[in-house]
């Protein structure tokens, strides 16, 4: 949730927030609709414990930069 609060508050001290806002503006100007939502943890979401464990173990992995093709992004809204 702190990420969403930083974005919502336009925390420009954060390089990550600045990059997100720049990318968001570019996508919005190109007609893309981006919806951000906070999903609370530990509220009986199936597989949540496995997802938490996977996320925590990923923290120790090196960061690899990669580009994600827009064709890989699938909207959950029809």
N, C-alpha and C positions, 0 to 999 in steps of 0.2 A: 504494500500500500504506500510505502514511503516514496516509491518511484512515481506513482501517480500524483502524489501530493507535490513532489518536486516539479513535475511537469505542469500541473495545474497552477502552481504558484510561480511559474516561470523562473525557477531557481537558476539564474544565468551564471552562478558561480560554478556550476557543474558542466564540464565539457560534454558529458553524455547528454544532459538535458539540451544543451545548445545544439548538438548534432541531431538529436531527435526532432527538435522544433524545426530545424532547417529542412530535414527530410520530410517531415509532416507537411510543411508549407508547399514543397515541391510536388508531393503527391496530391495534395488538395487542389493545387492549381491545375493539375492534369486530370481532374475529375474523379479522383479516388476518394472514397468515403472510408475513413478510418474510425473504428470504434474501439475504445480502450475500456476495459472493465477490470475490477478487482474481484478475484475469486478467493474467498476466505479459506484458510486451510483448516483441516480437522473438523469438518462439519458433515461427516458421514458421506463424503464423496468417494465412490467406489475407486479403489486403486490409489487413493491419496497418500497412504503411507509409503507405497512403492515409489510414487512420484517424488515425495519428499526425500527419500533415501537416494534416489537417482540424482536429484538436484544437488544434494549435499556432497555426493561423491564426485560430481562434475566440477566442484569448486577446486579440486586439486589438479585438474587437468590443465595443460597449457592452452592458451587461447589461440585459435586459428582463424584468421580472417578469411571470409569467403563471401561470395556474392550469391544471393538467392534470386533465381529468376522469378519474375512476377507470375509466371505460369504455375509456380509451385504454391502460390498463395490461393487458398480456397475460402471463399466467403461462407459464413454459417447462416447468412440471410438470403432468402430467395425472393 
